[in-house]
């Protein structure tokens, strides 16, 4: 292992600044936080989560970004091209301190093959969503969305609770690791398959997963006992999902819900049947084309088993990792027989501009998050499911890196929360500023036909003007850093999406910026869905005063 690979990165805490102001400091701390060993999946390779989602292109780029942020002035903007700092421009106080573009390729060249060629030349990096935009907060980030999704499954099929049901899924990585806890928070039982023993151990260590079964038979026995007692339980099972799922289907295992969060978006990160986990990286590197074919073939078997469970009555959905698309490429014709989770459960929330709203305490003090939790409960006393989430999260979520929280808030709510946090920083109720951002699994900042924009009412799934408008609006509104990415979540060629982060540093200027950014950013979700013809979005626009020129003409 090289000297570089042994580096341990951790965000500074407290109120002493490493940079010229809190806006720059926030970017500096969040970049470091993304690579904290508690947060990142493979920090020695700068990989944060989601297969190969990175925070910076290489260690030289990381050092140059950190150095530049330290010297960056209040009227300067640092430009990042796929994880590499390429320039500093004189701008103005309202402009973002950092602008990032990650993994973008021209349409005809937007393939994994071309991406990898350019990556090997050192010209680009895979930014995933919050990895390359420096607002990943560990598995909690996805936990609330996953909790909401399983709650929606419960509401749709199981009388509002998962008690007495068994969910079967795979993938216990950075995102997928949220699944077991999201199921047990909804009172259900989960069997979670992963081929990497270290992922299972890590989820148990972080209290996201309860136990590991010795083998398949034990997993089914434990699940059935817990289900019959209506006792929540999550069970890790070591194995290859492309083998375990067909086996469970064949033995008639009593499964009610099936989904998947292996890294199927990247065929080189999905373990094919017949390859030992220990040999995976070497084999993928040696012959990527052959490995891709084998991985896709295995994904076809995996998806075939999911369809089999659906045929026997289970609730089955794709959890946004493109596994249906990959199985189809391998020639499996029924791959799209089950829906993606967005059209199945999440779109009505998107119509209200609702999506993941997250914040991190730059002080590093968990008491700051406890105080913001209380503020959220006071601000939205009528929202019962939000209150339930905040309470459960406070009890059950172990922080990774800087203390952070996430909850889903919509148009007209996020700006309230942001302004409140800014007041709390100003009054000294919080010990240091707070960063406020979001995932790109969001209402109005993503074009992703296999996920966020699957099955849009007007067929506009692949229209990518919306995320670009979203990024420009956030720049124009005063966000602290803004990013435009390609390929996050579902892989190269399949998505274009934008991110923003705004810093509540307690100043009156921050209050003005937060008010605009946190109104306009979810506002994009409302207008995107009004434009696509969703009645609920039109109602929300009318009720909450979102101006939509074509709606009144
Ligand atoms: P990750 O790379 O951190 O984890 C993937 C896990 O899958 C690893 O633990 C790996 O060991 C396991 N795996 C790979 N092949 C397997 C196989 N054949 N059998 C069993 N286990 C296998 O990725 P992540 O961050 O957890 O993301 C998982 C997927 O979900 C990605 O495709 C990502 O793009 C997608 N995603 C979904 C959402 C969402 O909201 N639904 C959000 C972000 C990302």
Boltz pocket constraint, residues with backbone or C-beta under 6 A from the ligand:
constraints:
  - pocket:
      binder: B
      contacts: [[A, 41], [A, 49], [A, 50], [A, 51], [A, 52], [A, 142], [A, 145], [A, 170], [A, 171], [A, 172], [A, 173], [A, 174], [A, 175], [A, 176], [A, 177], [A, 193], [A, 194], [A, 195], [A, 196], [A, 199], [A, 239], [A, 240], [A, 241], [A, 242], [A, 260], [A, 261], [A, 262], [A, 263], [A, 264], [A, 265], [A, 266], [A, 269], [A, 270], [A, 271], [A, 272], [A, 319], [A, 320], [A, 321], [A, 322], [A, 441], [A, 488], [A, 489], [A, 490], [A, 491]]
      max_distance: 6.0
